[in-house]
Amino acid sequence: MSRFAPVVCIFTVEGRRVLWHGATGRHFLLSPPALAAVEAWTAGPPPGQLRVLVQRMDELALLAESLQPDLAALIPCPSRLVIRVPEPRALWLPVPDQRGPGGYAYRARPLDPVEDALWAACNGARSVAEVAARAGAPLSAALAFFATLTGPEVQALQLRDQPAGPRDPSLRRLVAPERPDAPRPDHLYGSQGQTTLGPYHHDHITDGQTHFDDRETTVAHAFARPHPALGGLPYGARLLDALLDRSLLNEDSGLVVEVGPGTGELAEALLGRALERGRPIHDYLRIDASPALLATQDARLPGTRGLLGEATALPLADHSVGFLLSNEVLADLEAAPEPLARPLIAAHGLHAEPGQALFNVGAWRFVAEIARVLRPGAAAVLTEFGDAHELPSETRYLDHPEVSIHFGQVAAVARAVGLDAQLLPLGELLQADLTARWLARGSHEALRSWSHSRGQRWAARARSPQDADLPAGVTGLDWVPITEDGPGPVLTRFMALVLRQPDGRSAG
């Protein structure tokens, strides 16, 4: 006799065995040895080491001797990864076994009028019988509909004996293969393993308007529109306030340079806010390694200048810059293994930390260039993902290699080349409200896939529940704090490095 109930199916995901109750959608993951031990237990009380496992399996009605639940009395709890759309009327849900570097594929599960009413009646607290009554549908119709949503190939619904908590993690994830790494062309790496993104910026970025929606969303891009997390301002405007409040950007700053301005939205909001506050910036220079992005910026910012150039070899005269900004560029600069980094490690008095495989040598060279071009008393602000002590690691899911920043080492290089350096969380610089909410990643991906199916675009923006452009009639949207995965990177993973050229001394 099988150790498990007939309705249970067993499969393997990422080396773990999954026991799945096909009627309820409840499941349990355990190691192959643990499963073998449970299957070897045939009679009597479970051995001590299995007691907790067996008790939980019994609670989920997975064992052959488990009392099977009355499905009509259970509570249907929808997955927070599923949305309901009105045109055409359907559930839009992820496909567990179709996962790529960018996330899950999504598909439509059409709803007839009865199914639509049943889904609408699910509130996470009503039983199946209560949902059927509220929808005016036969109980048999409710049971048949829900049975199509609880299998491991769908994972759209769980039937529970108690209401699920509002933050229940099992309703925000799928039992599915691990997200695969994105393939990268060999020419984006040097012969000794260093990242070399010059060809990527110059040749692979072909559409400046859509690049940061489709291929690499940045914090600045996600928050390019007003959002409650930034006091109802867009990123660039909030940043301008921070720069003025900290006296980093002054009336006599003169030449203001942004390195890597992306689409130009940050600069547009920053310059507009400067006008609002009576502190107009008259000389704004953009430097970018991508011709496509420069063209996008030119169209958006006709009153500014643009130059094609590299962060590590700025096309600027010594001591000519009054303020420099570089937002989410450092990770794109060269990262190299220790043999290549050794001369710079020695030159700046650094040391390789235990286990450190990559070094942000491009960021170090950029900081040295900043020291060269800043005039006395001038400041620079650099933002990127990383931490003061985090060992650099390469991202896995982009179509090009980016490497997180060891800001402690970058700040040490800045001090070694004569700059004052202060490191703080980006959220602190922006005075962001970290309790503000945005769309959870799953809802954003579902809306993007649904929009694409209708020939429309869904931009990677940090919308709030009050956002005016949310599509009418869509239900099931999941709103989470901006400290959790959403349409763009999580703000709390980012740092700001504030650099100043001391007064009365030349950069060198």
C-alpha positions as CSV (number, residue, x, y, z in Angstrom):
1,M,0.0,0.0,0.0
2,S,1.2,3.5,-0.8
3,R,2.3,5.6,2.1
4,F,0.4,8.6,0.6
5,A,-3.2,9.4,-0.3
6,P,-4.3,8.5,-3.8
7,V,-4.8,12.2,-4.7
8,V,-1.2,13.0,-3.9
9,C,1.4,13.2,-6.8
10,I,5.1,13.2,-6.2
11,F,7.6,15.0,-8.4
12,T,11.1,16.5,-8.1
13,V,12.0,20.2,-8.3
14,E,15.6,21.3,-7.9
15,G,16.6,18.1,-6.1
16,R,13.8,18.2,-3.6
17,R,10.8,15.9,-3.6
18,V,7.3,17.6,-3.7
19,L,4.2,15.9,-2.3
20,W,1.3,17.7,-4.0
21,H,-2.4,17.2,-2.9
22,G,-4.1,17.5,-6.3
23,A,-7.5,18.4,-4.8
24,T,-6.4,21.2,-2.4
25,G,-3.2,22.5,-4.0
26,R,-1.4,22.2,-0.7
27,H,2.1,20.7,-0.8
28,F,5.1,19.7,1.1
29,L,8.8,19.8,0.1
30,L,11.4,17.5,1.6
31,S,14.7,15.9,0.7
32,P,14.9,12.5,-1.0
33,P,16.4,10.8,2.1
34,A,13.5,12.2,4.2
35,L,10.9,11.0,1.7
36,A,12.6,7.5,1.7
37,A,12.5,7.5,5.5
38,V,8.7,8.3,5.5
39,E,8.0,5.7,2.9
40,A,10.0,3.1,4.9
41,W,7.8,3.8,8.0
42,T,5.0,1.2,7.6
43,A,3.2,0.8,10.9
44,G,2.8,2.1,14.4
45,P,3.8,5.6,15.6
46,P,6.4,7.4,13.5
47,P,10.0,7.3,14.7
48,G,11.0,10.3,16.7
49,Q,13.0,11.9,13.9
50,L,9.9,11.7,11.6
51,R,7.3,12.8,14.1
52,V,7.2,16.5,13.1
53,L,7.3,15.7,9.3
54,V,4.5,13.1,9.6
55,Q,2.4,15.5,11.7
56,R,2.6,18.2,9.1
57,M,1.9,15.8,6.2
58,D,-1.2,14.5,8.1
59,E,-2.4,18.1,8.6
60,L,-2.1,18.6,4.8
61,A,-4.0,15.3,4.2
62,L,-1.1,13.8,2.3
63,L,-0.8,10.4,4.1
64,A,-2.8,7.3,3.1
65,E,-4.4,7.3,6.6
66,S,-5.1,11.0,6.7
67,L,-8.7,12.1,6.9
68,Q,-9.5,13.7,3.6
69,P,-11.1,17.1,3.9
70,D,-14.6,18.1,3.0
71,L,-13.7,20.3,0.0
72,A,-16.9,22.3,0.2
73,A,-15.9,23.4,3.7
74,L,-12.5,24.6,2.7
75,I,-11.6,28.2,1.9
76,P,-10.4,28.9,-1.7
77,C,-7.3,31.2,-1.4
78,P,-6.1,32.6,-4.8
79,S,-2.4,32.9,-5.6
80,R,-1.2,36.4,-5.4
81,L,0.6,35.8,-8.7
82,V,-2.7,35.6,-10.6
83,I,-4.8,38.5,-11.8
84,R,-8.3,38.6,-13.3
85,V,-8.6,40.6,-16.5
86,P,-11.8,41.8,-18.2
87,E,-10.9,41.8,-21.9
88,P,-11.3,39.0,-22.7
89,R,-12.6,37.7,-19.4
90,A,-9.8,35.5,-18.0
91,L,-7.3,34.7,-15.3
92,W,-3.8,35.6,-16.3
93,L,-1.4,33.3,-14.6
94,P,2.2,32.2,-14.6
95,V,3.2,28.8,-16.1
96,P,5.3,27.0,-13.4
97,D,7.4,25.0,-15.8
98,Q,8.1,27.8,-18.3
99,R,10.6,30.0,-16.5
100,G,13.3,32.0,-18.2
101,P,15.9,34.5,-17.0
102,G,13.3,37.3,-17.1
103,G,10.7,35.3,-15.1
104,Y,7.8,33.1,-15.9
105,A,5.8,32.9,-19.0
106,Y,2.1,33.9,-18.5
107,R,-1.0,32.5,-20.1
108,A,-4.7,33.2,-20.1
109,R,-7.2,30.9,-18.5
110,P,-10.5,31.9,-20.0
111,L,-13.5,32.3,-17.7
112,D,-17.1,31.6,-18.5
113,P,-19.7,33.7,-16.7
114,V,-20.2,31.2,-13.9
115,E,-16.5,30.8,-13.3
116,D,-16.0,34.5,-13.4
117,A,-18.7,34.9,-10.6
118,L,-17.1,32.2,-8.6
119,W,-13.6,33.7,-8.8
120,A,-15.0,37.2,-7.9
121,A,-16.7,35.7,-4.8
122,C,-13.4,34.3,-3.5
123,N,-12.2,36.6,-0.7
124,G,-9.8,34.3,1.1
125,A,-12.3,33.8,4.0
126,R,-15.5,32.3,2.4
127,S,-15.7,28.5,2.1
128,V,-16.3,26.8,-1.2
129,A,-19.9,26.3,-0.4
130,E,-20.3,30.0,0.6
131,V,-18.5,31.1,-2.6
132,A,-20.9,29.0,-4.7
133,A,-23.9,30.5,-2.8
134,R,-22.7,34.0,-3.2
135,A,-22.0,33.5,-6.9
136,G,-25.5,31.8,-7.4
137,A,-23.8,28.7,-8.8
138,P,-24.2,25.0,-8.0
139,L,-21.7,23.6,-5.5
140,S,-20.7,21.0,-8.1
141,A,-19.8,23.8,-10.5
142,A,-17.6,25.5,-7.9
143,L,-15.8,22.2,-7.1
144,A,-15.3,21.4,-10.8
145,F,-13.9,24.9,-11.5
146,F,-11.6,25.0,-8.5
147,A,-10.3,21.5,-9.4
148,T,-8.8,23.0,-12.6
149,L,-6.8,25.5,-10.6
150,T,-5.1,23.4,-7.8
151,G,-2.8,21.1,-9.8
152,P,1.0,21.6,-9.9
153,E,0.8,22.5,-13.5
154,V,-1.4,25.6,-12.6
155,Q,-0.9,26.5,-8.9
156,A,-3.5,29.3,-9.1
157,L,-5.5,28.3,-6.0
158,Q,-5.1,26.6,-2.6
159,L,-8.1,25.2,-0.6
160,R,-7.3,25.7,3.1
161,D,-9.0,24.9,6.3
162,Q,-8.2,28.4,7.7
163,P,-8.0,31.8,5.9
164,A,-4.5,32.5,4.6
165,G,-2.5,35.3,6.2
166,P,-2.1,38.5,4.2
167,R,1.6,37.9,3.8
168,D,1.5,34.1,3.4
169,P,4.6,33.4,1.3
170,S,3.2,30.2,-0.3
171,L,0.7,32.3,-2.2
172,R,3.4,34.5,-3.6
173,R,5.6,31.8,-5.2
174,L,5.4,28.8,-7.3
175,V,6.9,25.3,-6.9
176,A,9.0,25.5,-10.0
177,P,12.5,25.1,-11.4
178,E,15.1,27.6,-10.4
179,R,15.3,30.7,-12.5
180,P,18.0,30.1,-15.1
181,D,20.9,32.3,-15.8
182,A,20.8,34.6,-18.9
183,P,23.2,33.6,-21.7
184,R,25.9,36.2,-22.4
185,P,27.9,36.7,-25.5
186,D,31.6,35.8,-25.1
187,H,32.7,39.2,-26.4
188,L,31.4,40.9,-23.2
189,Y,34.3,39.3,-21.3
190,G,38.0,39.7,-21.8
191,S,40.6,37.0,-22.1
192,Q,41.2,36.9,-18.4
193,G,37.6,36.9,-17.3
194,Q,37.1,40.7,-16.9
195,T,33.8,42.3,-17.9
196,T,34.1,44.4,-21.0
197,L,30.8,46.2,-21.8
198,G,32.0,48.7,-24.3
199,P,30.6,46.7,-27.3
200,Y,27.3,46.3,-25.4
201,H,26.8,50.0,-24.8
202,H,27.8,50.9,-28.3
203,D,26.2,48.2,-30.4
204,H,23.6,46.2,-28.3
205,I,21.5,49.1,-27.0
206,T,19.4,49.9,-30.1
207,D,16.2,51.4,-28.7
208,G,16.7,54.1,-26.0
209,Q,13.0,54.5,-25.4
210,T,12.3,50.9,-24.5
211,H,15.7,49.6,-23.2
212,F,15.0,50.2,-19.5
213,D,11.5,48.7,-19.7
214,D,12.5,45.5,-21.5
215,R,16.2,44.7,-20.7
216,E,17.4,46.4,-17.5
217,T,15.1,48.4,-15.3
218,T,16.8,50.8,-13.0
219,V,15.6,52.4,-9.8
220,A,15.6,55.8,-11.5
221,H,13.6,54.4,-14.4
222,A,11.0,52.7,-12.2
223,F,10.5,55.9,-10.1
224,A,10.7,58.3,-13.1
225,R,7.1,59.3,-12.5
226,P,5.8,60.8,-9.3
227,H,5.4,58.3,-6.5
228,P,4.3,58.5,-2.8
229,A,7.6,56.8,-1.8
230,L,9.4,60.0,-3.0
231,G,6.9,62.5,-1.5
232,G,4.9,62.5,-4.7
233,L,7.9,63.5,-6.8
234,P,9.7,61.7,-9.6
235,Y,13.2,60.4,-8.8
236,G,15.1,63.3,-10.5
237,A,13.1,65.9,-8.6
238,R,13.5,64.2,-5.3
239,L,17.3,63.9,-6.0
240,L,17.5,67.6,-6.8
241,D,16.0,68.4,-3.4
242,A,18.5,66.2,-1.7
243,L,21.4,67.8,-3.5
244,L,20.3,71.3,-2.6
245,D,19.4,70.3,1.0
246,R,22.9,68.9,1.5
247,S,24.6,71.8,-0.3
248,L,26.1,69.4,-2.9
249,L,24.8,71.5,-5.8
250,N,25.1,75.3,-5.4
251,E,24.2,78.4,-7.4
252,D,27.8,78.8,-8.5
253,S,28.4,75.2,-9.4
254,G,28.8,76.1,-13.1
255,L,29.2,73.0,-15.3
256,V,27.0,70.1,-14.2
257,V,27.8,66.7,-15.7
258,E,25.8,63.5,-15.7
259,V,27.6,60.4,-16.7
260,G,25.3,57.7,-18.1
261,P,21.9,59.6,-18.1
262,G,19.9,56.7,-19.6
263,T,16.7,58.0,-21.2
264,G,17.2,61.5,-19.8
265,E,14.2,61.3,-17.6
266,L,16.2,61.8,-14.5
267,A,17.8,64.9,-15.9
268,E,14.5,66.2,-17.2
269,A,12.9,66.0,-13.7
270,L,16.0,67.3,-12.0
271,L,16.3,70.4,-14.3
272,G,12.6,71.0,-14.0
273,R,12.7,70.9,-10.2
274,A,15.7,73.2,-10.2
275,L,13.6,75.8,-12.1
276,E,10.7,75.3,-9.6
277,R,13.0,76.0,-6.7
278,G,14.5,79.1,-8.4
279,R,17.9,77.4,-8.8
280,P,18.1,76.9,-12.6
281,I,21.0,74.9,-14.0
282,H,22.3,76.6,-17.1
283,D,25.1,74.3,-18.3
284,Y,24.2,70.6,-18.2
285,L,26.5,68.2,-20.0
286,R,25.5,64.5,-20.6
287,I,28.2,61.9,-21.2
288,D,27.1,58.4,-22.4
289,A,28.8,55.4,-24.0
290,S,25.6,54.5,-26.0
291,P,24.8,56.4,-29.2
292,A,21.2,55.2,-29.0
293,L,20.8,56.6,-25.5
294,L,22.5,59.8,-26.4
295,A,19.9,60.3,-29.3
296,T,17.1,59.6,-26.9
297,Q,18.5,62.1,-24.4
298,D,19.0,64.7,-27.2
299,A,15.3,64.5,-28.1
300,R,14.2,64.8,-24.5
301,L,16.7,67.5,-23.3
302,P,17.2,70.0,-26.2
303,G,18.6,72.6,-23.8
304,T,21.6,70.4,-22.7
305,R,24.7,69.1,-24.4
306,G,25.7,65.5,-25.0
307,L,29.0,63.8,-25.6
308,L,29.9,60.2,-26.5
309,G,32.4,59.1,-23.9
310,E,33.5,56.6,-21.3
311,A,33.3,57.1,-17.5
312,T,36.9,55.9,-17.1
313,A,38.2,58.4,-19.6
314,L,36.0,61.5,-19.2
315,P,36.3,63.9,-22.2
316,L,36.7,66.8,-19.7
317,A,39.4,69.3,-18.8
318,D,41.0,69.1,-15.4
319,H,39.2,70.9,-12.6
320,S,36.3,72.0,-14.9
321,V,33.3,70.4,-13.2
322,G,31.1,72.0,-10.5
323,F,29.0,68.9,-9.9
324,L,29.0,65.4,-11.3
325,L,26.2,62.8,-11.1
326,S,26.3,59.2,-12.1
327,N,23.3,57.0,-11.5
328,E,23.5,53.2,-11.7
329,V,26.6,53.2,-13.9
330,L,29.3,51.7,-11.7
331,A,28.1,48.1,-12.1
332,D,28.5,48.4,-15.9
333,L,32.2,49.3,-15.6
334,E,34.9,46.8,-15.8
335,A,35.2,44.2,-13.0
336,A,38.3,42.0,-13.0
337,P,39.9,39.1,-11.2
338,E,42.7,39.6,-8.8
339,P,45.7,39.2,-11.2
340,L,44.4,42.0,-13.4
341,A,43.4,44.1,-10.5
342,R,46.7,43.7,-8.6
343,P,48.4,46.9,-9.8
344,L,45.4,49.1,-8.8
345,I,45.0,47.2,-5.5
346,A,48.6,48.1,-4.7
347,A,48.4,51.7,-6.0
348,H,45.4,52.5,-3.8
349,G,46.6,50.6,-0.7
350,L,43.7,48.1,-0.9
351,H,43.7,44.4,-0.1
352,A,41.8,41.4,-1.4
353,E,39.3,40.2,1.1
354,P,38.9,36.5,1.7
355,G,36.9,34.9,-1.0
356,Q,36.9,38.0,-3.2
357,A,36.9,36.9,-6.9
358,L,36.1,40.2,-8.6
359,F,37.3,43.8,-8.1
360,N,35.5,46.9,-9.3
361,V,38.5,48.3,-11.2
362,G,36.3,50.3,-13.6
363,A,34.6,52.1,-10.6
364,W,38.1,52.8,-9.2
365,R,39.2,54.4,-12.4
366,F,36.0,56.4,-12.7
367,V,36.6,57.8,-9.2
368,A,40.1,58.8,-10.1
369,E,38.7,60.6,-13.2
370,I,36.2,62.4,-11.0
371,A,39.1,63.5,-8.7
372,R,40.8,64.9,-11.8
373,V,37.8,66.8,-13.3
374,L,36.2,68.2,-10.1
375,R,37.1,71.7,-9.3
376,P,38.0,72.6,-5.6
377,G,34.9,72.5,-3.4
378,A,32.9,70.6,-6.0
379,A,30.9,67.4,-5.3
380,A,29.8,64.2,-7.0
381,V,27.2,61.6,-6.3
382,L,27.4,58.0,-7.5
383,T,24.6,55.5,-6.9
384,E,24.6,51.7,-7.6
385,F,23.6,48.4,-6.1
386,G,26.0,46.9,-3.5
387,D,27.1,47.6,0.0
388,A,30.0,48.8,2.1
389,H,31.3,45.3,2.7
390,E,29.7,43.2,0.0
391,L,32.0,41.2,-2.1
392,P,31.4,42.0,-5.8
393,S,29.2,39.4,-7.6
394,E,27.9,39.2,-11.1
395,T,24.2,39.5,-11.8
396,R,22.7,36.3,-13.3
397,Y,19.6,37.4,-15.1
398,L,20.5,40.3,-17.4
399,D,21.7,39.9,-21.0
400,H,25.0,41.5,-20.1
401,P,27.3,41.2,-17.1
402,E,26.9,43.7,-14.3
403,V,28.8,43.4,-11.0
404,S,27.7,44.6,-7.6
405,I,29.8,47.3,-6.0
406,H,32.0,46.9,-2.9
407,F,31.5,50.5,-1.8
408,G,34.0,50.2,1.0
409,Q,36.8,49.7,-1.5
410,V,35.5,52.4,-3.9
411,A,35.3,54.9,-1.0
412,A,38.9,53.9,0.0
413,V,40.0,54.6,-3.6
414,A,38.3,58.0,-3.5
415,R,40.1,58.9,-0.3
416,A,43.4,57.7,-1.8
417,V,43.0,60.1,-4.7
418,G,42.3,63.0,-2.4
419,L,38.5,63.1,-2.2
420,D,36.3,63.3,0.8
421,A,33.9,60.3,0.7
422,Q,30.7,59.6,2.5
423,L,28.6,56.5,2.0
424,L,24.9,56.3,2.8
425,P,21.9,54.2,1.7
426,L,20.2,55.6,-1.4
427,G,16.9,55.6,0.4
428,E,18.4,57.8,3.1
429,L,19.7,60.3,0.5
430,L,16.3,60.5,-1.1
431,Q,14.4,60.4,2.2
432,A,12.3,57.7,0.7
433,D,9.2,56.3,2.5
434,L,10.1,52.6,2.6
435,T,6.6,51.7,3.7
436,A,5.0,53.1,0.5
437,R,3.7,50.4,-1.8
438,W,4.1,49.4,-5.4
439,L,3.0,46.5,-7.6
440,A,4.4,43.2,-6.6
441,R,6.7,41.6,-9.2
442,G,4.1,38.9,-10.1
443,S,1.3,41.4,-10.7
444,H,3.6,43.6,-12.8
445,E,4.7,40.6,-15.0
446,A,1.1,39.5,-15.4
447,L,-0.1,43.0,-16.5
448,R,2.9,43.2,-18.9
449,S,2.1,39.9,-20.5
450,W,-1.6,40.7,-20.8
451,S,-0.8,44.1,-22.3
452,H,1.6,42.5,-24.8
453,S,-1.1,40.0,-25.8
454,R,-3.3,43.0,-26.7
455,G,-0.5,44.8,-28.7
456,Q,0.1,47.3,-25.9
457,R,3.2,48.1,-23.8
458,W,3.3,48.0,-20.0
459,A,6.2,50.1,-18.8
460,A,8.3,49.1,-15.8
461,R,7.2,51.9,-13.5
462,A,6.7,52.1,-9.8
463,R,2.9,52.5,-9.8
464,S,1.0,53.1,-6.5
465,P,-2.5,51.8,-5.7
466,Q,-3.8,55.4,-6.6
467,D,-2.1,55.5,-10.0
468,A,-4.3,56.8,-12.7
469,D,-3.2,54.5,-15.5
470,L,-4.1,51.2,-13.8
471,P,-6.3,49.3,-16.3
472,A,-10.0,49.3,-15.4
473,G,-11.6,46.0,-14.4
474,V,-8.4,44.2,-13.4
475,T,-8.6,42.5,-10.0
476,G,-6.2,40.6,-7.8
477,L,-3.4,43.1,-8.0
478,D,-0.8,42.5,-5.3
479,W,0.6,45.6,-3.6
480,V,3.8,45.3,-1.5
481,P,6.2,47.7,0.2
482,I,8.9,49.1,-2.1
483,T,11.4,47.0,0.0
484,E,10.0,43.9,-1.8
485,D,10.3,42.7,-5.4
486,G,8.4,44.9,-7.8
487,P,8.7,46.4,-11.3
488,G,12.3,47.5,-10.7
489,P,15.2,46.9,-8.4
490,V,14.6,47.1,-4.7
491,L,15.7,50.5,-3.4
492,T,17.3,49.1,-0.2
493,R,19.9,47.3,-2.3
494,F,21.4,50.6,-3.4
495,M,23.9,52.9,-2.0
496,A,25.0,56.5,-2.7
497,L,28.6,57.6,-2.6
498,V,29.0,61.3,-2.0
499,L,32.4,62.7,-3.0
500,R,33.8,66.2,-2.4
501,Q,36.9,67.8,-3.7
502,P,38.4,69.6,-0.7
503,D,38.6,73.4,-1.0
504,G,41.9,75.0,-1.8
505,R,43.7,72.0,-3.3
506,S,44.0,70.6,-6.8
507,A,42.8,67.1,-7.7
508,G,45.5,64.7,-8.6
